[in-house]
Amino acid sequence: MSSQSVKHISECFVQPQHASDESKQPLYLAPTDLPMLSAHYIQKGLLFAKPPEAMNDHKKADFINALLEKLKHSLSLALVHFYPLAGRLATKKEENPPLYLVYIDCNNSPGAKFIYATVDLSISDILSPTDVPLVVQSFFDHDRAVNHDGHTMSLLTAQVTELVDGIFIGLSMNHCLADGTSYWHFFNTWSEIFQAQTQTHASQNNNIIPYISRPPVLKRWFPEGHDPIISLPYTHPDEFIGRFEAPKLRERMFHFSSEALAKLKAKANAEAKTTKISSFQSLSALLWRCITRVRRLPPSQSTSCRLAANNRARLDPPLSGDYFGNSIHPIKSEVVTAGELLEHGLGWAAWKLHEAVVNLDDKSIREFIDAWLQSRMVYQIGQFFDPHSVMMGSSPWFNMYGNEFGMGKALALRSGYANKFSGKVSSYPGGERGSIDLEVCLVPDAMGAIECDHEFMEAASVTHY
């Protein structure tokens, strides 16, 4: 399978169906957006089975051509609502007074990118191997690109990769514009418009901008009293752009059924003598403990676990759940030693995570943002890559499997190369209600060890797609 390569058949740019007056103005990035300039794009996608008619040699070309046209047309309609995704980044520099302003320019861009590609592989070739095949990384645009590259690259690319018996739809989105909540908001809206257009048979209505259930809030959030024009303390991108390369990793999907999660939650709460620990906090504690154990760290080695948290509802007043931008915070547990973590049980570790979650409130978020505004910097992925800690990303509460493009529910979700390192765990909704799938990235020795770890494998099972 390693010899099979993805072939790009065609590519084009897609503009919003109509340009609004707002889209002709610069969009200034918020204090929660600008630190992401050196991080990777977000790369997530869904694998669908081809419908029976698409497997017929005589109808195959008709199916794929019709699918591509519908996808491009619905994308152009979705971009009317999410017009910043059709823009490019731009930088304005001045010497006196000093100014280094990165913003979104929607006037000087060819639009979002759309790629059609093929690969001579089957669904089974992607889902059956123990590890996620490396070829999946080629199902996405912007491989190894950082967000600052959005000055010359598209801020959004949709890549449709045709397999022998399946279709993979992968989106690559600039992380300066959006976090995971906003990413899936766009994906959901694109799907919603696609389905609405499929039901509309009158051709004269095809270009009408459809009603959508969740219009995005595009106006950026800035703390009270702060100018929306934020100058960075740099003179050249070389001062803040880093090209992080992860060590050799194994990437594997593990499934946690609703029953397994309920047992973990009950165990953690019983050990901590509480009822407040959530299923996800219990699951994160399991990963933290088990990964720490298989790494064979010295007992005195410091370790922590971080969770990607949505700030929207934590702010006072809260932001709309449809706020389109970055509103996330990496909640960090209390730093403990590997010896302490492993000497205590699941409940002890889960309570540490629970406390960190509870302590993230409006006051702490604003203090963090104010501190950044006082000392502005761009984060490096290497800062998040701690070989002794664990980072839990994404969320099982995103509506990932609600996206349909005329092929029914997706069979599986997979991601690209972006933002991965040893100890990075991404959580997705599982195939059945209440379950969670985890995408675990570890160096080969640690992955081999966790596959033999009794505590971990007692709770986990191989994804069953």
C-alpha positions as CSV (number, residue, x, y, z in Angstrom):
1,M,0.0,0.0,0.0
2,S,2.9,2.4,0.7
3,S,3.6,2.5,-3.1
4,Q,0.2,3.9,-3.8
5,S,0.2,7.7,-4.2
6,V,-2.5,10.3,-4.3
7,K,-2.8,11.8,-7.8
8,H,-4.2,15.4,-8.1
9,I,-6.5,15.4,-11.1
10,S,-7.7,19.0,-11.0
11,E,-7.8,22.0,-8.8
12,C,-9.5,25.4,-8.9
13,F,-10.4,28.3,-6.7
14,V,-13.9,28.9,-5.4
15,Q,-15.2,32.4,-4.6
16,P,-18.2,33.3,-2.6
17,Q,-21.3,33.4,-4.8
18,H,-21.8,37.0,-3.9
19,A,-19.5,39.5,-2.2
20,S,-20.9,41.4,0.7
21,D,-19.9,44.9,1.7
22,E,-18.4,43.5,4.9
23,S,-16.1,41.3,2.9
24,K,-14.5,44.3,1.2
25,Q,-13.1,45.5,4.6
26,P,-10.0,44.3,6.4
27,L,-10.8,41.8,9.1
28,Y,-8.4,42.3,12.1
29,L,-7.3,39.3,14.0
30,A,-8.0,39.0,17.7
31,P,-5.6,38.4,20.6
32,T,-6.7,34.8,20.5
33,D,-6.0,34.4,16.8
34,L,-2.6,36.1,16.3
35,P,-0.6,33.7,18.6
36,M,-1.5,30.9,16.2
37,L,0.6,32.3,13.2
38,S,3.2,29.6,13.6
39,A,0.9,26.6,14.2
40,H,-0.3,24.3,11.5
41,Y,-3.6,24.4,9.7
42,I,-6.5,22.3,11.0
43,Q,-6.8,19.2,8.9
44,K,-9.8,16.9,9.4
45,G,-11.9,14.9,7.0
46,L,-14.6,12.3,6.6
47,L,-14.5,9.0,4.7
48,F,-17.7,8.0,2.9
49,A,-18.7,4.8,1.0
50,K,-19.7,5.3,-2.6
51,P,-23.3,4.7,-3.3
52,P,-24.1,1.6,-5.4
53,E,-24.6,3.6,-8.6
54,A,-21.1,5.0,-8.3
55,M,-19.7,1.5,-8.5
56,N,-21.2,1.0,-12.0
57,D,-18.5,1.5,-14.6
58,H,-20.9,3.3,-16.9
59,K,-22.2,5.7,-14.3
60,K,-19.0,6.3,-12.3
61,A,-17.9,9.3,-14.2
62,D,-21.4,10.9,-14.0
63,F,-21.5,10.4,-10.3
64,I,-18.1,11.9,-9.5
65,N,-18.7,14.9,-11.9
66,A,-22.1,15.6,-10.4
67,L,-20.7,15.3,-6.9
68,L,-17.8,17.7,-7.6
69,E,-20.1,20.3,-9.2
70,K,-22.5,20.1,-6.2
71,L,-19.6,20.4,-3.7
72,K,-18.1,23.4,-5.5
73,H,-21.5,25.2,-5.8
74,S,-22.5,24.6,-2.2
75,L,-19.0,25.7,-1.1
76,S,-19.4,29.0,-3.0
77,L,-22.7,29.5,-1.2
78,A,-21.3,28.6,2.2
79,L,-18.4,31.1,1.6
80,V,-20.9,33.9,1.4
81,H,-21.6,33.4,5.1
82,F,-18.0,32.5,6.0
83,Y,-16.3,35.0,3.6
84,P,-13.0,35.3,5.5
85,L,-12.1,31.8,4.5
86,A,-12.0,33.0,0.9
87,G,-9.4,35.6,1.7
88,R,-5.7,35.7,2.4
89,L,-3.5,37.0,5.2
90,A,-1.8,40.3,4.6
91,T,0.8,42.3,6.7
92,K,1.1,46.0,7.0
93,K,4.4,47.3,8.2
94,E,5.4,50.8,9.3
95,E,8.6,52.1,10.9
96,N,7.5,55.3,12.7
97,P,5.6,54.6,14.8
98,P,6.4,50.9,14.6
99,L,3.6,48.7,13.2
100,Y,3.5,45.1,12.3
101,L,-0.2,44.3,11.6
102,V,-1.3,40.9,10.3
103,Y,-5.0,40.8,9.1
104,I,-7.3,39.1,6.6
105,D,-7.7,40.7,3.2
106,C,-10.7,39.3,1.2
107,N,-10.2,41.6,-1.8
108,N,-6.9,40.3,-3.1
109,S,-7.5,36.5,-3.2
110,P,-8.5,34.0,-5.8
111,G,-10.7,32.3,-3.1
112,A,-10.8,29.0,-1.4
113,K,-9.0,26.1,-3.1
114,F,-10.8,23.0,-4.3
115,I,-8.8,19.8,-5.3
116,Y,-10.0,16.6,-6.9
117,A,-7.6,13.7,-6.4
118,T,-7.7,9.9,-6.8
119,V,-5.9,7.0,-5.2
120,D,-6.0,3.3,-6.1
121,L,-6.9,2.2,-2.6
122,S,-10.1,0.8,-1.0
123,I,-11.9,1.8,2.2
124,S,-10.5,-1.4,3.8
125,D,-6.9,-0.3,2.9
126,I,-7.5,2.9,5.0
127,L,-9.5,1.4,8.0
128,S,-8.1,-2.1,8.4
129,P,-4.5,-1.5,9.3
130,T,-3.6,-1.3,12.9
131,D,-2.0,2.1,12.4
132,V,-3.4,5.0,10.4
133,P,-1.7,4.7,7.0
134,L,0.7,7.5,6.1
135,V,-1.1,8.0,2.8
136,V,-4.0,9.6,4.7
137,Q,-1.8,12.7,5.2
138,S,-2.0,13.2,1.4
139,F,-5.8,13.5,1.6
140,F,-5.2,17.1,2.8
141,D,-3.8,20.3,1.3
142,H,-1.3,22.5,3.2
143,D,1.0,19.6,4.3
144,R,3.4,21.0,7.0
145,A,2.2,24.6,6.2
146,V,2.0,27.0,9.1
147,N,-0.8,29.6,9.3
148,H,1.5,32.5,8.3
149,D,1.7,30.7,4.9
150,G,-1.8,32.0,4.4
151,H,-0.2,35.1,2.9
152,T,0.4,33.1,-0.2
153,M,-1.7,29.9,0.3
154,S,-5.4,29.5,0.5
155,L,-6.9,29.9,4.0
156,L,-9.2,27.0,3.2
157,T,-8.8,24.0,0.9
158,A,-11.4,21.3,0.3
159,Q,-9.8,18.2,-1.1
160,V,-12.0,15.4,-2.5
161,T,-10.1,12.2,-2.9
162,E,-11.7,9.4,-4.8
163,L,-10.9,5.8,-3.6
164,V,-11.9,2.7,-5.4
165,D,-15.1,2.3,-3.3
166,G,-15.1,5.5,-1.3
167,I,-14.8,9.3,-1.2
168,F,-12.7,11.2,1.4
169,I,-13.6,14.9,1.9
170,G,-10.9,16.7,3.8
171,L,-10.8,20.3,4.8
172,S,-7.7,22.2,5.6
173,M,-8.4,25.5,7.4
174,N,-6.1,28.2,8.6
175,H,-6.0,28.0,12.4
176,C,-5.6,31.8,12.8
177,L,-9.2,32.1,11.5
178,A,-10.8,29.3,13.4
179,D,-10.6,26.8,16.2
180,G,-12.2,23.4,16.3
181,T,-15.6,24.7,17.2
182,S,-15.6,27.1,14.2
183,Y,-14.0,24.5,11.9
184,W,-16.9,22.1,12.4
185,H,-19.4,25.0,12.3
186,F,-18.3,25.6,8.8
187,F,-18.2,21.9,7.8
188,N,-21.8,21.5,9.2
189,T,-23.0,24.6,7.3
190,W,-21.4,23.4,4.0
191,S,-23.2,20.0,4.5
192,E,-26.5,21.8,5.3
193,I,-26.3,23.9,2.1
194,F,-25.3,20.8,0.0
195,Q,-28.3,18.9,1.2
196,A,-30.6,21.9,0.7
197,Q,-29.3,22.4,-2.9
198,T,-29.8,18.7,-3.6
199,Q,-33.4,19.0,-2.7
200,T,-33.8,22.2,-4.9
201,H,-34.6,21.0,-8.4
202,A,-35.5,24.4,-10.0
203,S,-32.3,25.6,-11.6
204,Q,-33.3,29.3,-11.3
205,N,-33.0,28.9,-7.5
206,N,-29.5,27.4,-7.4
207,N,-27.8,30.8,-6.8
208,I,-30.1,32.0,-4.1
209,I,-28.2,32.3,-0.9
210,P,-30.0,29.8,1.3
211,Y,-31.1,30.2,4.9
212,I,-28.7,28.5,7.3
213,S,-29.6,27.3,10.8
214,R,-26.5,28.8,12.5
215,P,-25.2,32.1,10.9
216,P,-21.6,32.7,12.0
217,V,-20.7,35.7,14.2
218,L,-17.7,37.0,12.3
219,K,-17.1,40.1,14.4
220,R,-13.9,39.5,16.3
221,W,-13.9,39.6,20.1
222,F,-11.5,42.1,21.8
223,P,-11.3,42.8,25.5
224,E,-12.9,46.0,26.5
225,G,-10.7,49.0,26.0
226,H,-8.3,47.4,23.6
227,D,-7.8,48.6,20.0
228,P,-8.6,46.0,17.4
229,I,-5.5,46.9,15.5
230,I,-2.9,44.8,17.3
231,S,0.7,45.4,16.3
232,L,3.1,42.5,16.8
233,P,6.6,43.2,18.2
234,Y,8.4,42.0,15.1
235,T,10.0,43.3,11.9
236,H,10.2,40.0,9.9
237,P,8.4,36.7,10.0
238,D,11.7,34.8,10.5
239,E,11.5,36.2,14.1
240,F,8.4,34.2,15.0
241,I,7.9,31.4,12.4
242,G,9.1,27.9,13.3
243,R,8.8,24.8,11.2
244,F,8.2,22.0,13.7
245,E,8.9,18.4,12.6
246,A,7.5,15.7,14.8
247,P,9.7,12.7,15.6
248,K,8.7,9.4,13.9
249,L,5.3,8.5,15.3
250,R,2.8,5.7,15.2
251,E,-0.8,6.9,15.0
252,R,-3.6,4.6,16.0
253,M,-7.4,4.9,16.6
254,F,-8.9,3.4,19.8
255,H,-12.6,3.1,20.6
256,F,-14.2,3.6,24.0
257,S,-17.8,2.4,24.2
258,S,-20.4,4.2,26.3
259,E,-20.2,1.3,28.8
260,A,-16.4,1.6,29.1
261,L,-16.7,5.3,29.7
262,A,-19.4,4.8,32.3
263,K,-17.1,2.4,34.2
264,L,-14.2,4.8,34.0
265,K,-16.3,7.6,35.4
266,A,-17.7,5.5,38.2
267,K,-14.2,4.3,39.2
268,A,-12.7,7.8,39.1
269,N,-15.5,9.3,41.2
270,A,-15.5,6.4,43.7
271,E,-11.7,6.7,44.2
272,A,-11.9,10.5,44.6
273,K,-15.0,10.2,46.8
274,T,-17.0,12.7,44.7
275,T,-19.6,12.7,41.9
276,K,-18.2,15.7,40.0
277,I,-15.7,14.1,37.7
278,S,-16.9,13.8,34.1
279,S,-16.5,10.9,31.7
280,F,-14.1,12.9,29.6
281,Q,-12.0,13.9,32.6
282,S,-11.8,10.2,33.6
283,L,-10.8,9.2,30.1
284,S,-8.2,11.9,29.9
285,A,-6.8,10.8,33.3
286,L,-6.5,7.3,31.9
287,L,-4.5,8.5,28.9
288,W,-2.3,10.6,31.2
289,R,-1.5,7.7,33.5
290,C,-1.1,5.0,30.9
291,I,1.1,7.1,28.5
292,T,3.2,8.2,31.5
293,R,3.7,4.6,32.5
294,V,4.7,3.3,29.1
295,R,7.2,6.1,28.7
296,R,9.1,4.6,31.7
297,L,9.8,8.1,33.1
298,P,12.0,8.5,36.2
299,P,9.7,8.9,39.3
300,S,11.0,12.5,39.8
301,Q,10.2,13.6,36.2
302,S,7.5,16.3,36.0
303,T,4.5,15.7,33.9
304,S,1.1,17.3,33.2
305,C,-2.0,16.9,31.1
306,R,-3.6,19.6,29.0
307,L,-7.1,19.8,27.7
308,A,-8.2,22.1,24.8
309,A,-11.1,24.1,26.3
310,N,-13.8,26.2,24.6
311,N,-13.9,29.7,26.2
312,R,-17.1,30.9,24.6
313,A,-19.5,30.1,27.5
314,R,-16.9,30.8,30.1
315,L,-16.6,34.5,29.3
316,D,-18.9,36.9,31.1
317,P,-20.8,38.0,29.1
318,P,-20.5,34.8,27.1
319,L,-19.6,34.8,23.5
320,S,-22.1,33.3,21.0
321,G,-21.7,29.6,20.4
322,D,-21.5,30.6,16.8
323,Y,-18.6,33.0,17.2
324,F,-16.2,32.3,14.3
325,G,-12.7,32.6,15.4
326,N,-10.3,31.2,18.1
327,S,-11.8,31.1,21.6
328,I,-9.8,28.2,23.2
329,H,-7.5,27.8,26.1
330,P,-5.1,24.9,26.9
331,I,-6.2,24.0,30.4
332,K,-3.2,22.6,32.2
333,S,-3.4,20.3,35.2
334,E,-1.3,20.8,38.2
335,V,2.3,19.6,37.4
336,V,3.1,16.4,39.3
337,T,5.9,13.9,39.2
338,A,5.5,10.6,37.3
339,G,6.0,8.8,40.6
340,E,3.0,10.6,42.2
341,L,0.8,10.1,39.2
342,L,1.4,6.4,39.1
343,E,1.4,5.8,42.8
344,H,-2.1,7.2,43.0
345,G,-5.2,5.9,41.2
346,L,-7.4,7.1,38.3
347,G,-9.5,9.2,40.6
348,W,-6.6,11.2,41.9
349,A,-5.5,12.1,38.4
350,A,-9.0,12.8,37.2
351,W,-9.6,15.1,40.1
352,K,-6.5,17.1,39.1
353,L,-8.1,17.6,35.7
354,H,-11.5,18.4,37.2
355,E,-9.9,21.2,39.3
356,A,-8.1,22.7,36.3
357,V,-11.4,22.7,34.3
358,V,-13.4,24.3,37.1
359,N,-10.7,27.0,37.7
360,L,-10.9,28.2,34.1
361,D,-13.4,31.1,34.4
362,D,-13.9,34.6,33.0
363,K,-11.3,36.1,35.3
364,S,-8.5,33.6,34.5
365,I,-9.2,33.8,30.7
366,R,-9.1,37.7,30.8
367,E,-5.9,37.6,32.9
368,F,-4.3,35.3,30.3
369,I,-5.3,37.5,27.4
370,D,-4.2,40.7,29.2
371,A,-0.8,39.1,29.9
372,W,-0.5,38.3,26.2
373,L,-1.4,41.8,25.2
374,Q,1.3,43.1,27.5
375,S,3.9,40.7,26.1
376,R,2.8,39.8,22.6
377,M,4.2,36.6,21.1
378,V,3.5,33.9,18.5
379,Y,3.3,30.3,19.9
380,Q,5.6,27.6,18.6
381,I,4.3,24.0,18.2
382,G,7.5,23.0,20.0
383,Q,6.1,24.7,23.1
384,F,3.2,22.2,23.2
385,F,5.4,19.2,22.5
386,D,6.5,18.1,25.9
387,P,7.9,14.6,25.7
388,H,6.8,14.0,29.3
389,S,3.2,15.2,29.1
390,V,-0.1,14.6,27.3
391,M,-2.2,17.0,25.2
392,M,-5.9,16.2,24.6
393,G,-7.2,18.0,21.5
394,S,-10.4,18.3,19.5
395,S,-13.7,17.3,21.1
396,P,-16.2,14.4,21.1
397,W,-19.0,16.9,21.2
398,F,-18.4,18.4,17.8
399,N,-21.0,17.4,15.2
400,M,-18.7,15.5,12.9
401,Y,-20.9,12.6,11.7
402,G,-23.8,15.0,11.0
403,N,-22.1,16.0,7.8
404,E,-23.6,14.3,4.7
405,F,-23.0,14.9,1.1
406,G,-25.4,12.6,-0.7
407,M,-23.6,9.4,0.4
408,G,-25.1,8.8,3.8
409,K,-23.3,9.0,7.1
410,A,-19.5,8.9,7.1
411,L,-17.8,5.6,8.0
412,A,-14.8,7.2,9.8
413,L,-13.0,10.4,10.5
414,R,-9.3,10.9,10.0
415,S,-6.8,13.8,10.2
416,G,-3.7,15.0,8.5
417,Y,-0.1,15.6,9.6
418,A,-0.9,18.9,11.3
419,N,-0.2,19.7,15.0
420,K,0.9,16.2,16.0
421,F,3.6,15.1,18.4
422,S,4.2,12.2,20.8
423,G,1.5,12.4,23.5
424,K,-1.0,14.3,21.3
425,V,-4.4,12.7,21.6
426,S,-7.4,13.9,19.6
427,S,-10.9,12.9,20.7
428,Y,-13.8,12.4,18.3
429,P,-17.4,11.1,18.6
430,G,-17.6,7.3,18.2
431,G,-19.7,5.5,15.8
432,E,-22.5,4.8,18.3
433,R,-24.2,7.2,20.7
434,G,-22.2,8.1,23.8
435,S,-18.9,6.5,22.6
436,I,-15.6,8.2,21.9
437,D,-12.8,7.5,19.5
438,L,-9.3,8.6,20.3
439,E,-6.5,9.3,17.8
440,V,-3.3,8.6,19.8
441,C,0.1,9.7,18.6
442,L,3.2,8.1,20.2
443,V,6.7,7.2,19.4
444,P,6.9,3.6,18.3
445,D,8.3,2.1,21.5
446,A,5.6,3.8,23.6
447,M,2.8,2.8,21.3
448,G,4.0,-0.8,21.4
449,A,4.0,-0.7,25.2
450,I,0.5,0.9,25.5
451,E,-0.9,-1.9,23.3
452,C,0.2,-4.3,26.1
453,D,-0.9,-2.0,29.0
454,H,-3.6,-3.8,30.9
455,E,-5.3,-0.8,32.4
456,F,-5.5,0.9,29.0
457,M,-6.5,-2.1,26.9
458,E,-9.2,-3.1,29.4
459,A,-11.0,0.1,28.6
460,A,-10.2,0.5,24.9
461,S,-11.1,-1.5,21.9
462,V,-10.0,-1.2,18.3
463,T,-12.4,1.0,16.2
464,H,-14.9,-1.3,14.6
465,Y,-15.6,0.5,11.3
